Amino acid sequence: MPEISIVIPCRNEAANLPLLLDEIGAAMAGRAFEVIVVDDGSTDGTTSVLAAQAVLRPFPLRHLRHEKSAGQSFS
């Protein structure tokens, strides 16, 4: 079970997420952690990118999606 949960709100960040996940993985090396991405109605393929990244990452990566944008503070 992860000791740390990193929650990332996002909207239309498909191009940026792989690099961000690389940086988080490097910074958190040796720790038990998970990443939870809360997607605020992205329309740029964020869902597909996160599905692919979840398979590649050595840490748990969860994706929660809002079908409609409700604003970053809601995420």
LUMLUMDREN-2810 file (N, C-alpha, C; in Angstrom, 1 decimal):
<atoms>
<atom><aa>M</aa><ch>A</ch><at>N</at><xx>0.8</xx><yy>-1.2</yy><zz>0.0</zz></atom>
<atom><aa>M</aa><ch>A</ch><at>CA</at><xx>0.0</xx><yy>0.0</yy><zz>0.0</zz></atom>
<atom><aa>M</aa><ch>A</ch><at>C</at><xx>0.9</xx><yy>1.2</yy><zz>0.0</zz></atom>
<atom><aa>P</aa><ch>A</ch><at>N</at><xx>0.6</xx><yy>2.2</yy><zz>-0.9</zz></atom>
<atom><aa>P</aa><ch>A</ch><at>CA</at><xx>1.4</xx><yy>3.4</yy><zz>-0.9</zz></atom>
<atom><aa>P</aa><ch>A</ch><at>C</at><xx>1.3</xx><yy>4.2</yy><zz>0.4</zz></atom>
<atom><aa>E</aa><ch>A</ch><at>N</at><xx>2.5</xx><yy>4.8</yy><zz>0.7</zz></atom>
<atom><aa>E</aa><ch>A</ch><at>CA</at><xx>2.5</xx><yy>5.7</yy><zz>1.9</zz></atom>
<atom><aa>E</aa><ch>A</ch><at>C</at><xx>2.1</xx><yy>7.1</yy><zz>1.4</zz></atom>
<atom><aa>I</aa><ch>A</ch><at>N</at><xx>2.3</xx><yy>7.5</yy><zz>0.2</zz></atom>
<atom><aa>I</aa><ch>A</ch><at>CA</at><xx>2.1</xx><yy>8.8</yy><zz>-0.3</zz></atom>
<atom><aa>I</aa><ch>A</ch><at>C</at><xx>1.2</xx><yy>8.7</yy><zz>-1.6</zz></atom>
<atom><aa>S</aa><ch>A</ch><at>N</at><xx>0.2</xx><yy>9.6</yy><zz>-1.6</zz></atom>
<atom><aa>S</aa><ch>A</ch><at>CA</at><xx>-0.7</xx><yy>9.7</yy><zz>-2.8</zz></atom>
<atom><aa>S</aa><ch>A</ch><at>C</at><xx>-0.5</xx><yy>11.1</yy><zz>-3.4</zz></atom>
<atom><aa>I</aa><ch>A</ch><at>N</at><xx>-0.1</xx><yy>11.2</yy><zz>-4.6</zz></atom>
<atom><aa>I</aa><ch>A</ch><at>CA</at><xx>0.1</xx><yy>12.5</yy><zz>-5.3</zz></atom>
<atom><aa>I</aa><ch>A</ch><at>C</at><xx>-1.1</xx><yy>12.6</yy><zz>-6.2</zz></atom>
<atom><aa>V</aa><ch>A</ch><at>N</at><xx>-1.8</xx><yy>13.7</yy><zz>-6.0</zz></atom>
<atom><aa>V</aa><ch>A</ch><at>CA</at><xx>-3.0</xx><yy>14.0</yy><zz>-6.8</zz></atom>
<atom><aa>V</aa><ch>A</ch><at>C</at><xx>-2.8</xx><yy>15.1</yy><zz>-7.7</zz></atom>
<atom><aa>I</aa><ch>A</ch><at>N</at><xx>-3.0</xx><yy>14.9</yy><zz>-9.0</zz></atom>
<atom><aa>I</aa><ch>A</ch><at>CA</at><xx>-2.8</xx><yy>15.9</yy><zz>-10.1</zz></atom>
<atom><aa>I</aa><ch>A</ch><at>C</at><xx>-4.1</xx><yy>16.2</yy><zz>-10.8</zz></atom>
<atom><aa>P</aa><ch>A</ch><at>N</at><xx>-4.6</xx><yy>17.4</yy><zz>-10.6</zz></atom>
<atom><aa>P</aa><ch>A</ch><at>CA</at><xx>-5.8</xx><yy>17.8</yy><zz>-11.4</zz></atom>
<atom><aa>P</aa><ch>A</ch><at>C</at><xx>-5.2</xx><yy>18.2</yy><zz>-12.8</zz></atom>
<atom><aa>C</aa><ch>A</ch><at>N</at><xx>-6.0</xx><yy>17.9</yy><zz>-13.9</zz></atom>
<atom><aa>C</aa><ch>A</ch><at>CA</at><xx>-5.5</xx><yy>18.2</yy><zz>-15.2</zz></atom>
<atom><aa>C</aa><ch>A</ch><at>C</at><xx>-6.7</xx><yy>18.4</yy><zz>-16.1</zz></atom>
<atom><aa>R</aa><ch>A</ch><at>N</at><xx>-6.5</xx><yy>19.1</yy><zz>-17.2</zz></atom>
<atom><aa>R</aa><ch>A</ch><at>CA</at><xx>-7.4</xx><yy>19.3</yy><zz>-18.3</zz></atom>
<atom><aa>R</aa><ch>A</ch><at>C</at><xx>-6.6</xx><yy>19.5</yy><zz>-19.6</zz></atom>
<atom><aa>N</aa><ch>A</ch><at>N</at><xx>-6.7</xx><yy>18.6</yy><zz>-20.6</zz></atom>
<atom><aa>N</aa><ch>A</ch><at>CA</at><xx>-6.0</xx><yy>18.7</yy><zz>-21.8</zz></atom>
<atom><aa>N</aa><ch>A</ch><at>C</at><xx>-4.5</xx><yy>18.9</yy><zz>-21.6</zz></atom>
<atom><aa>E</aa><ch>A</ch><at>N</at><xx>-3.9</xx><yy>17.9</yy><zz>-20.9</zz></atom>
<atom><aa>E</aa><ch>A</ch><at>CA</at><xx>-2.5</xx><yy>17.9</yy><zz>-20.6</zz></atom>
<atom><aa>E</aa><ch>A</ch><at>C</at><xx>-1.8</xx><yy>16.6</yy><zz>-21.2</zz></atom>
<atom><aa>A</aa><ch>A</ch><at>N</at><xx>-2.4</xx><yy>16.0</yy><zz>-22.2</zz></atom>
<atom><aa>A</aa><ch>A</ch><at>CA</at><xx>-1.9</xx><yy>14.8</yy><zz>-22.8</zz></atom>
<atom><aa>A</aa><ch>A</ch><at>C</at><xx>-0.4</xx><yy>14.9</yy><zz>-23.2</zz></atom>
<atom><aa>A</aa><ch>A</ch><at>N</at><xx>0.0</xx><yy>16.0</yy><zz>-23.7</zz></atom>
<atom><aa>A</aa><ch>A</ch><at>CA</at><xx>1.4</xx><yy>16.2</yy><zz>-24.2</zz></atom>
<atom><aa>A</aa><ch>A</ch><at>C</at><xx>2.3</xx><yy>16.3</yy><zz>-23.0</zz></atom>
<atom><aa>N</aa><ch>A</ch><at>N</at><xx>1.9</xx><yy>16.8</yy><zz>-21.9</zz></atom>
<atom><aa>N</aa><ch>A</ch><at>CA</at><xx>2.7</xx><yy>17.1</yy><zz>-20.7</zz></atom>
<atom><aa>N</aa><ch>A</ch><at>C</at><xx>2.8</xx><yy>16.0</yy><zz>-19.7</zz></atom>
<atom><aa>L</aa><ch>A</ch><at>N</at><xx>1.8</xx><yy>15.1</yy><zz>-19.7</zz></atom>
<atom><aa>L</aa><ch>A</ch><at>CA</at><xx>1.8</xx><yy>14.1</yy><zz>-18.6</zz></atom>
<atom><aa>L</aa><ch>A</ch><at>C</at><xx>2.9</xx><yy>13.1</yy><zz>-18.6</zz></atom>
<atom><aa>P</aa><ch>A</ch><at>N</at><xx>3.4</xx><yy>12.6</yy><zz>-19.8</zz></atom>
<atom><aa>P</aa><ch>A</ch><at>CA</at><xx>4.5</xx><yy>11.6</yy><zz>-19.7</zz></atom>
<atom><aa>P</aa><ch>A</ch><at>C</at><xx>5.7</xx><yy>12.2</yy><zz>-19.0</zz></atom>
<atom><aa>L</aa><ch>A</ch><at>N</at><xx>6.1</xx><yy>13.4</yy><zz>-19.4</zz></atom>
<atom><aa>L</aa><ch>A</ch><at>CA</at><xx>7.3</xx><yy>14.0</yy><zz>-18.8</zz></atom>
<atom><aa>L</aa><ch>A</ch><at>C</at><xx>7.1</xx><yy>14.3</yy><zz>-17.3</zz></atom>
<atom><aa>L</aa><ch>A</ch><at>N</at><xx>5.9</xx><yy>14.7</yy><zz>-16.9</zz></atom>
<atom><aa>L</aa><ch>A</ch><at>CA</at><xx>5.6</xx><yy>15.0</yy><zz>-15.5</zz></atom>
<atom><aa>L</aa><ch>A</ch><at>C</at><xx>5.7</xx><yy>13.7</yy><zz>-14.7</zz></atom>
<atom><aa>L</aa><ch>A</ch><at>N</at><xx>5.1</xx><yy>12.6</yy><zz>-15.3</zz></atom>
<atom><aa>L</aa><ch>A</ch><at>CA</at><xx>5.2</xx><yy>11.3</yy><zz>-14.6</zz></atom>
<atom><aa>L</aa><ch>A</ch><at>C</at><xx>6.7</xx><yy>10.8</yy><zz>-14.5</zz></atom>
<atom><aa>D</aa><ch>A</ch><at>N</at><xx>7.5</xx><yy>11.1</yy><zz>-15.5</zz></atom>
<atom><aa>D</aa><ch>A</ch><at>CA</at><xx>8.9</xx><yy>10.8</yy><zz>-15.4</zz></atom>
<atom><aa>D</aa><ch>A</ch><at>C</at><xx>9.6</xx><yy>11.5</yy><zz>-14.2</zz></atom>
<atom><aa>E</aa><ch>A</ch><at>N</at><xx>9.3</xx><yy>12.8</yy><zz>-14.1</zz></atom>
<atom><aa>E</aa><ch>A</ch><at>CA</at><xx>9.9</xx><yy>13.6</yy><zz>-13.1</zz></atom>
<atom><aa>E</aa><ch>A</ch><at>C</at><xx>9.4</xx><yy>13.2</yy><zz>-11.7</zz></atom>
<atom><aa>I</aa><ch>A</ch><at>N</at><xx>8.1</xx><yy>12.8</yy><zz>-11.6</zz></atom>
<atom><aa>I</aa><ch>A</ch><at>CA</at><xx>7.6</xx><yy>12.3</yy><zz>-10.3</zz></atom>
<atom><aa>I</aa><ch>A</ch><at>C</at><xx>8.3</xx><yy>11.0</yy><zz>-9.9</zz></atom>
<atom><aa>G</aa><ch>A</ch><at>N</at><xx>8.4</xx><yy>10.1</yy><zz>-10.9</zz></atom>
<atom><aa>G</aa><ch>A</ch><at>CA</at><xx>9.0</xx><yy>8.8</yy><zz>-10.6</zz></atom>
<atom><aa>G</aa><ch>A</ch><at>C</at><xx>10.5</xx><yy>9.0</yy><zz>-10.1</zz></atom>
<atom><aa>A</aa><ch>A</ch><at>N</at><xx>11.2</xx><yy>9.9</yy><zz>-10.8</zz></atom>
<atom><aa>A</aa><ch>A</ch><at>CA</at><xx>12.6</xx><yy>10.1</yy><zz>-10.4</zz></atom>
<atom><aa>A</aa><ch>A</ch><at>C</at><xx>12.7</xx><yy>10.8</yy><zz>-9.0</zz></atom>
<atom><aa>A</aa><ch>A</ch><at>N</at><xx>11.8</xx><yy>11.7</yy><zz>-8.7</zz></atom>
<atom><aa>A</aa><ch>A</ch><at>CA</at><xx>11.8</xx><yy>12.4</yy><zz>-7.4</zz></atom>
<atom><aa>A</aa><ch>A</ch><at>C</at><xx>11.4</xx><yy>11.5</yy><zz>-6.3</zz></atom>
<atom><aa>M</aa><ch>A</ch><at>N</at><xx>10.6</xx><yy>10.5</yy><zz>-6.6</zz></atom>
<atom><aa>M</aa><ch>A</ch><at>CA</at><xx>10.0</xx><yy>9.6</yy><zz>-5.5</zz></atom>
<atom><aa>M</aa><ch>A</ch><at>C</at><xx>10.7</xx><yy>8.3</yy><zz>-5.5</zz></atom>
<atom><aa>A</aa><ch>A</ch><at>N</at><xx>11.7</xx><yy>8.1</yy><zz>-6.2</zz></atom>
<atom><aa>A</aa><ch>A</ch><at>CA</at><xx>12.4</xx><yy>6.8</yy><zz>-6.2</zz></atom>
<atom><aa>A</aa><ch>A</ch><at>C</at><xx>12.7</xx><yy>6.3</yy><zz>-4.8</zz></atom>
<atom><aa>G</aa><ch>A</ch><at>N</at><xx>12.4</xx><yy>5.0</yy><zz>-4.6</zz></atom>
<atom><aa>G</aa><ch>A</ch><at>CA</at><xx>12.7</xx><yy>4.4</yy><zz>-3.3</zz></atom>
<atom><aa>G</aa><ch>A</ch><at>C</at><xx>11.6</xx><yy>4.6</yy><zz>-2.3</zz></atom>
<atom><aa>R</aa><ch>A</ch><at>N</at><xx>10.5</xx><yy>5.3</yy><zz>-2.7</zz></atom>
<atom><aa>R</aa><ch>A</ch><at>CA</at><xx>9.4</xx><yy>5.5</yy><zz>-1.8</zz></atom>
<atom><aa>R</aa><ch>A</ch><at>C</at><xx>8.1</xx><yy>4.7</yy><zz>-2.3</zz></atom>
<atom><aa>A</aa><ch>A</ch><at>N</at><xx>7.2</xx><yy>4.4</yy><zz>-1.4</zz></atom>
<atom><aa>A</aa><ch>A</ch><at>CA</at><xx>6.0</xx><yy>3.7</yy><zz>-1.8</zz></atom>
<atom><aa>A</aa><ch>A</ch><at>C</at><xx>5.0</xx><yy>4.9</yy><zz>-2.0</zz></atom>
<atom><aa>F</aa><ch>A</ch><at>N</at><xx>4.6</xx><yy>5.0</yy><zz>-3.3</zz></atom>
<atom><aa>F</aa><ch>A</ch><at>CA</at><xx>3.7</xx><yy>6.1</yy><zz>-3.6</zz></atom>
<atom><aa>F</aa><ch>A</ch><at>C</at><xx>2.7</xx><yy>5.7</yy><zz>-4.8</zz></atom>
<atom><aa>E</aa><ch>A</ch><at>N</at><xx>1.7</xx><yy>6.5</yy><zz>-5.0</zz></atom>
<atom><aa>E</aa><ch>A</ch><at>CA</at><xx>0.8</xx><yy>6.3</yy><zz>-6.1</zz></atom>
<atom><aa>E</aa><ch>A</ch><at>C</at><xx>0.5</xx><yy>7.7</yy><zz>-6.7</zz></atom>
<atom><aa>V</aa><ch>A</ch><at>N</at><xx>0.1</xx><yy>7.7</yy><zz>-7.9</zz></atom>
<atom><aa>V</aa><ch>A</ch><at>CA</at><xx>-0.3</xx><yy>9.0</yy><zz>-8.6</zz></atom>
<atom><aa>V</aa><ch>A</ch><at>C</at><xx>-1.7</xx><yy>8.8</yy><zz>-9.0</zz></atom>
<atom><aa>I</aa><ch>A</ch><at>N</at><xx>-2.5</xx><yy>9.8</yy><zz>-8.6</zz></atom>
<atom><aa>I</aa><ch>A</ch><at>CA</at><xx>-3.9</xx><yy>9.9</yy><zz>-9.0</zz></atom>
<atom><aa>I</aa><ch>A</ch><at>C</at><xx>-4.1</xx><yy>11.1</yy><zz>-9.9</zz></atom>
<atom><aa>V</aa><ch>A</ch><at>N</at><xx>-4.5</xx><yy>10.9</yy><zz>-11.1</zz></atom>
<atom><aa>V</aa><ch>A</ch><at>CA</at><xx>-4.8</xx><yy>12.0</yy><zz>-12.0</zz></atom>
<atom><aa>V</aa><ch>A</ch><at>C</at><xx>-6.3</xx><yy>12.2</yy><zz>-12.1</zz></atom>
<atom><aa>V</aa><ch>A</ch><at>N</at><xx>-6.7</xx><yy>13.4</yy><zz>-11.8</zz></atom>
<atom><aa>V</aa><ch>A</ch><at>CA</at><xx>-8.1</xx><yy>13.8</yy><zz>-11.9</zz></atom>
<atom><aa>V</aa><ch>A</ch><at>C</at><xx>-8.3</xx><yy>14.6</yy><zz>-13.2</zz></atom>
<atom><aa>D</aa><ch>A</ch><at>N</at><xx>-8.9</xx><yy>14.0</yy><zz>-14.1</zz></atom>
<atom><aa>D</aa><ch>A</ch><at>CA</at><xx>-9.1</xx><yy>14.6</yy><zz>-15.5</zz></atom>
<atom><aa>D</aa><ch>A</ch><at>C</at><xx>-10.4</xx><yy>15.4</yy><zz>-15.5</zz></atom>
<atom><aa>D</aa><ch>A</ch><at>N</at><xx>-10.3</xx><yy>16.7</yy><zz>-15.8</zz></atom>
<atom><aa>D</aa><ch>A</ch><at>CA</at><xx>-11.5</xx><yy>17.6</yy><zz>-15.8</zz></atom>
<atom><aa>D</aa><ch>A</ch><at>C</at><xx>-12.1</xx><yy>17.7</yy><zz>-17.2</zz></atom>
<atom><aa>G</aa><ch>A</ch><at>N</at><xx>-12.5</xx><yy>16.6</yy><zz>-17.8</zz></atom>
<atom><aa>G</aa><ch>A</ch><at>CA</at><xx>-13.2</xx><yy>16.7</yy><zz>-19.1</zz></atom>
<atom><aa>G</aa><ch>A</ch><at>C</at><xx>-12.3</xx><yy>16.9</yy><zz>-20.2</zz></atom>
<atom><aa>S</aa><ch>A</ch><at>N</at><xx>-11.1</xx><yy>16.4</yy><zz>-20.2</zz></atom>
<atom><aa>S</aa><ch>A</ch><at>CA</at><xx>-10.1</xx><yy>16.6</yy><zz>-21.3</zz></atom>
<atom><aa>S</aa><ch>A</ch><at>C</at><xx>-10.7</xx><yy>16.1</yy><zz>-22.7</zz></atom>
<atom><aa>T</aa><ch>A</ch><at>N</at><xx>-10.3</xx><yy>16.8</yy><zz>-23.7</zz></atom>
<atom><aa>T</aa><ch>A</ch><at>CA</at><xx>-10.7</xx><yy>16.4</yy><zz>-25.1</zz></atom>
<atom><aa>T</aa><ch>A</ch><at>C</at><xx>-9.5</xx><yy>16.2</yy><zz>-26.0</zz></atom>
<atom><aa>D</aa><ch>A</ch><at>N</at><xx>-8.3</xx><yy>16.1</yy><zz>-25.4</zz></atom>
<atom><aa>D</aa><ch>A</ch><at>CA</at><xx>-7.1</xx><yy>16.0</yy><zz>-26.2</zz></atom>
<atom><aa>D</aa><ch>A</ch><at>C</at><xx>-6.4</xx><yy>14.6</yy><zz>-26.2</zz></atom>
<atom><aa>G</aa><ch>A</ch><at>N</at><xx>-7.1</xx><yy>13.6</yy><zz>-25.8</zz></atom>
<atom><aa>G</aa><ch>A</ch><at>CA</at><xx>-6.5</xx><yy>12.3</yy><zz>-25.7</zz></atom>
<atom><aa>G</aa><ch>A</ch><at>C</at><xx>-5.8</xx><yy>12.0</yy><zz>-24.4</zz></atom>
<atom><aa>T</aa><ch>A</ch><at>N</at><xx>-6.1</xx><yy>12.8</yy><zz>-23.4</zz></atom>
<atom><aa>T</aa><ch>A</ch><at>CA</at><xx>-5.5</xx><yy>12.5</yy><zz>-22.1</zz></atom>
<atom><aa>T</aa><ch>A</ch><at>C</at><xx>-5.8</xx><yy>11.1</yy><zz>-21.6</zz></atom>
<atom><aa>T</aa><ch>A</ch><at>N</at><xx>-7.1</xx><yy>10.7</yy><zz>-21.8</zz></atom>
<atom><aa>T</aa><ch>A</ch><at>CA</at><xx>-7.5</xx><yy>9.4</yy><zz>-21.3</zz></atom>
<atom><aa>T</aa><ch>A</ch><at>C</at><xx>-6.6</xx><yy>8.3</yy><zz>-21.9</zz></atom>
<atom><aa>S</aa><ch>A</ch><at>N</at><xx>-6.4</xx><yy>8.3</yy><zz>-23.2</zz></atom>
<atom><aa>S</aa><ch>A</ch><at>CA</at><xx>-5.5</xx><yy>7.3</yy><zz>-23.9</zz></atom>
<atom><aa>S</aa><ch>A</ch><at>C</at><xx>-4.1</xx><yy>7.4</yy><zz>-23.4</zz></atom>
<atom><aa>V</aa><ch>A</ch><at>N</at><xx>-3.6</xx><yy>8.6</yy><zz>-23.2</zz></atom>
<atom><aa>V</aa><ch>A</ch><at>CA</at><xx>-2.2</xx><yy>8.7</yy><zz>-22.7</zz></atom>
<atom><aa>V</aa><ch>A</ch><at>C</at><xx>-2.1</xx><yy>8.1</yy><zz>-21.4</zz></atom>
<atom><aa>L</aa><ch>A</ch><at>N</at><xx>-3.0</xx><yy>8.4</yy><zz>-20.5</zz></atom>
<atom><aa>L</aa><ch>A</ch><at>CA</at><xx>-2.9</xx><yy>7.8</yy><zz>-19.1</zz></atom>
<atom><aa>L</aa><ch>A</ch><at>C</at><xx>-3.1</xx><yy>6.3</yy><zz>-19.1</zz></atom>
<atom><aa>A</aa><ch>A</ch><at>N</at><xx>-3.9</xx><yy>5.8</yy><zz>-20.0</zz></atom>
<atom><aa>A</aa><ch>A</ch><at>CA</at><xx>-4.1</xx><yy>4.3</yy><zz>-20.1</zz></atom>
<atom><aa>A</aa><ch>A</ch><at>C</at><xx>-2.7</xx><yy>3.7</yy><zz>-20.5</zz></atom>
<atom><aa>A</aa><ch>A</ch><at>N</at><xx>-2.1</xx><yy>4.3</yy><zz>-21.5</zz></atom>
<atom><aa>A</aa><ch>A</ch><at>CA</at><xx>-0.8</xx><yy>3.8</yy><zz>-21.9</zz></atom>
<atom><aa>A</aa><ch>A</ch><at>C</at><xx>0.3</xx><yy>3.9</yy><zz>-20.8</zz></atom>
<atom><aa>Q</aa><ch>A</ch><at>N</at><xx>0.3</xx><yy>5.1</yy><zz>-20.1</zz></atom>
<atom><aa>Q</aa><ch>A</ch><at>CA</at><xx>1.3</xx><yy>5.3</yy><zz>-19.1</zz></atom>
<atom><aa>Q</aa><ch>A</ch><at>C</at><xx>1.1</xx><yy>4.4</yy><zz>-17.9</zz></atom>
<atom><aa>A</aa><ch>A</ch><at>N</at><xx>-0.1</xx><yy>4.0</yy><zz>-17.6</zz></atom>
<atom><aa>A</aa><ch>A</ch><at>CA</at><xx>-0.4</xx><yy>3.1</yy><zz>-16.4</zz></atom>
<atom><aa>A</aa><ch>A</ch><at>C</at><xx>0.3</xx><yy>1.8</yy><zz>-16.6</zz></atom>
<atom><aa>V</aa><ch>A</ch><at>N</at><xx>0.4</xx><yy>1.3</yy><zz>-17.8</zz></atom>
<atom><aa>V</aa><ch>A</ch><at>CA</at><xx>1.0</xx><yy>0.0</yy><zz>-18.1</zz></atom>
<atom><aa>V</aa><ch>A</ch><at>C</at><xx>2.5</xx><yy>0.2</yy><zz>-18.0</zz></atom>
<atom><aa>L</aa><ch>A</ch><at>N</at><xx>3.1</xx><yy>1.3</yy><zz>-18.3</zz></atom>
<atom><aa>L</aa><ch>A</ch><at>CA</at><xx>4.5</xx><yy>1.5</yy><zz>-18.4</zz></atom>
<atom><aa>L</aa><ch>A</ch><at>C</at><xx>5.2</xx><yy>1.8</yy><zz>-17.0</zz></atom>
<atom><aa>R</aa><ch>A</ch><at>N</at><xx>4.4</xx><yy>2.4</yy><zz>-16.1</zz></atom>
<atom><aa>R</aa><ch>A</ch><at>CA</at><xx>4.9</xx><yy>2.9</yy><zz>-14.9</zz></atom>
<atom><aa>R</aa><ch>A</ch><at>C</at><xx>5.1</xx><yy>1.8</yy><zz>-13.8</zz></atom>
<atom><aa>P</aa><ch>A</ch><at>N</at><xx>6.2</xx><yy>1.9</yy><zz>-13.0</zz></atom>
<atom><aa>P</aa><ch>A</ch><at>CA</at><xx>6.4</xx><yy>0.9</yy><zz>-12.0</zz></atom>
<atom><aa>P</aa><ch>A</ch><at>C</at><xx>5.6</xx><yy>1.3</yy><zz>-10.7</zz></atom>
<atom><aa>F</aa><ch>A</ch><at>N</at><xx>4.9</xx><yy>2.4</yy><zz>-10.7</zz></atom>
<atom><aa>F</aa><ch>A</ch><at>CA</at><xx>4.1</xx><yy>2.8</yy><zz>-9.6</zz></atom>
<atom><aa>F</aa><ch>A</ch><at>C</at><xx>2.6</xx><yy>2.8</yy><zz>-10.0</zz></atom>
<atom><aa>P</aa><ch>A</ch><at>N</at><xx>1.7</xx><yy>2.7</yy><zz>-9.0</zz></atom>
<atom><aa>P</aa><ch>A</ch><at>CA</at><xx>0.3</xx><yy>2.7</yy><zz>-9.3</zz></atom>
<atom><aa>P</aa><ch>A</ch><at>C</at><xx>-0.1</xx><yy>4.1</yy><zz>-9.9</zz></atom>
<atom><aa>L</aa><ch>A</ch><at>N</at><xx>-0.8</xx><yy>4.1</yy><zz>-11.0</zz></atom>
<atom><aa>L</aa><ch>A</ch><at>CA</at><xx>-1.3</xx><yy>5.3</yy><zz>-11.6</zz></atom>
<atom><aa>L</aa><ch>A</ch><at>C</at><xx>-2.8</xx><yy>5.1</yy><zz>-11.8</zz></atom>
<atom><aa>R</aa><ch>A</ch><at>N</at><xx>-3.5</xx><yy>6.0</yy><zz>-11.1</zz></atom>
<atom><aa>R</aa><ch>A</ch><at>CA</at><xx>-5.0</xx><yy>5.9</yy><zz>-11.2</zz></atom>
<atom><aa>R</aa><ch>A</ch><at>C</at><xx>-5.5</xx><yy>7.1</yy><zz>-12.0</zz></atom>
<atom><aa>H</aa><ch>A</ch><at>N</at><xx>-6.6</xx><yy>6.9</yy><zz>-12.7</zz></atom>
<atom><aa>H</aa><ch>A</ch><at>CA</at><xx>-7.2</xx><yy>8.0</yy><zz>-13.5</zz></atom>
<atom><aa>H</aa><ch>A</ch><at>C</at><xx>-8.6</xx><yy>8.1</yy><zz>-13.2</zz></atom>
<atom><aa>L</aa><ch>A</ch><at>N</at><xx>-9.0</xx><yy>9.3</yy><zz>-12.7</zz></atom>
<atom><aa>L</aa><ch>A</ch><at>CA</at><xx>-10.4</xx><yy>9.6</yy><zz>-12.4</zz></atom>
<atom><aa>L</aa><ch>A</ch><at>C</at><xx>-10.8</xx><yy>10.7</yy><zz>-13.4</zz></atom>
<atom><aa>R</aa><ch>A</ch><at>N</at><xx>-12.0</xx><yy>10.5</yy><zz>-14.1</zz></atom>
<atom><aa>R</aa><ch>A</ch><at>CA</at><xx>-12.3</xx><yy>11.4</yy><zz>-15.1</zz></atom>
<atom><aa>R</aa><ch>A</ch><at>C</at><xx>-13.7</xx><yy>12.0</yy><zz>-14.9</zz></atom>
<atom><aa>H</aa><ch>A</ch><at>N</at><xx>-13.8</xx><yy>13.3</yy><zz>-15.1</zz></atom>
<atom><aa>H</aa><ch>A</ch><at>CA</at><xx>-15.1</xx><yy>14.0</yy><zz>-15.1</zz></atom>
<atom><aa>H</aa><ch>A</ch><at>C</at><xx>-15.5</xx><yy>14.1</yy><zz>-16.6</zz></atom>
<atom><aa>E</aa><ch>A</ch><at>N</at><xx>-16.7</xx><yy>13.7</yy><zz>-17.0</zz></atom>
<atom><aa>E</aa><ch>A</ch><at>CA</at><xx>-17.1</xx><yy>13.7</yy><zz>-18.4</zz></atom>
<atom><aa>E</aa><ch>A</ch><at>C</at><xx>-17.2</xx><yy>15.2</yy><zz>-18.9</zz></atom>
<atom><aa>K</aa><ch>A</ch><at>N</at><xx>-17.6</xx><yy>16.1</yy><zz>-18.0</zz></atom>
<atom><aa>K</aa><ch>A</ch><at>CA</at><xx>-17.7</xx><yy>17.5</yy><zz>-18.4</zz></atom>
<atom><aa>K</aa><ch>A</ch><at>C</at><xx>-16.8</xx><yy>18.3</yy><zz>-17.5</zz></atom>
<atom><aa>S</aa><ch>A</ch><at>N</at><xx>-16.2</xx><yy>19.3</yy><zz>-18.0</zz></atom>
<atom><aa>S</aa><ch>A</ch><at>CA</at><xx>-15.3</xx><yy>20.2</yy><zz>-17.2</zz></atom>
<atom><aa>S</aa><ch>A</ch><at>C</at><xx>-16.1</xx><yy>20.9</yy><zz>-16.1</zz></atom>
<atom><aa>A</aa><ch>A</ch><at>N</at><xx>-15.6</xx><yy>20.7</yy><zz>-14.9</zz></atom>
<atom><aa>A</aa><ch>A</ch><at>CA</at><xx>-16.3</xx><yy>21.4</yy><zz>-13.7</zz></atom>
<atom><aa>A</aa><ch>A</ch><at>C</at><xx>-15.3</xx><yy>22.4</yy><zz>-13.1</zz></atom>
<atom><aa>G</aa><ch>A</ch><at>N</at><xx>-14.2</xx><yy>22.6</yy><zz>-13.7</zz></atom>
<atom><aa>G</aa><ch>A</ch><at>CA</at><xx>-13.2</xx><yy>23.6</yy><zz>-13.2</zz></atom>
<atom><aa>G</aa><ch>A</ch><at>C</at><xx>-12.1</xx><yy>22.9</yy><zz>-12.3</zz></atom>
<atom><aa>Q</aa><ch>A</ch><at>N</at><xx>-11.0</xx><yy>23.4</yy><zz>-12.3</zz></atom>
<atom><aa>Q</aa><ch>A</ch><at>CA</at><xx>-9.8</xx><yy>22.8</yy><zz>-11.7</zz></atom>
<atom><aa>Q</aa><ch>A</ch><at>C</at><xx>-10.1</xx><yy>22.7</yy><zz>-10.2</zz></atom>
<atom><aa>S</aa><ch>A</ch><at>N</at><xx>-10.7</xx><yy>23.6</yy><zz>-9.5</zz></atom>
<atom><aa>S</aa><ch>A</ch><at>CA</at><xx>-10.9</xx><yy>23.5</yy><zz>-8.1</zz></atom>
<atom><aa>S</aa><ch>A</ch><at>C</at><xx>-11.8</xx><yy>22.4</yy><zz>-7.7</zz></atom>
<atom><aa>F</aa><ch>A</ch><at>N</at><xx>-12.7</xx><yy>22.0</yy><zz>-8.6</zz></atom>
<atom><aa>F</aa><ch>A</ch><at>CA</at><xx>-13.6</xx><yy>20.9</yy><zz>-8.4</zz></atom>
<atom><aa>F</aa><ch>A</ch><at>C</at><xx>-12.9</xx><yy>19.6</yy><zz>-8.5</zz></atom>
<atom><aa>S</aa><ch>A</ch><at>N</at><xx>-11.9</xx><yy>19.5</yy><zz>-9.4</zz></atom>
<atom><aa>S</aa><ch>A</ch><at>CA</at><xx>-11.1</xx><yy>18.3</yy><zz>-9.5</zz></atom>
<atom><aa>S</aa><ch>A</ch><at>C</at><xx>-10.3</xx><yy>18.1</yy><zz>-8.3</zz></atom>
</atoms>
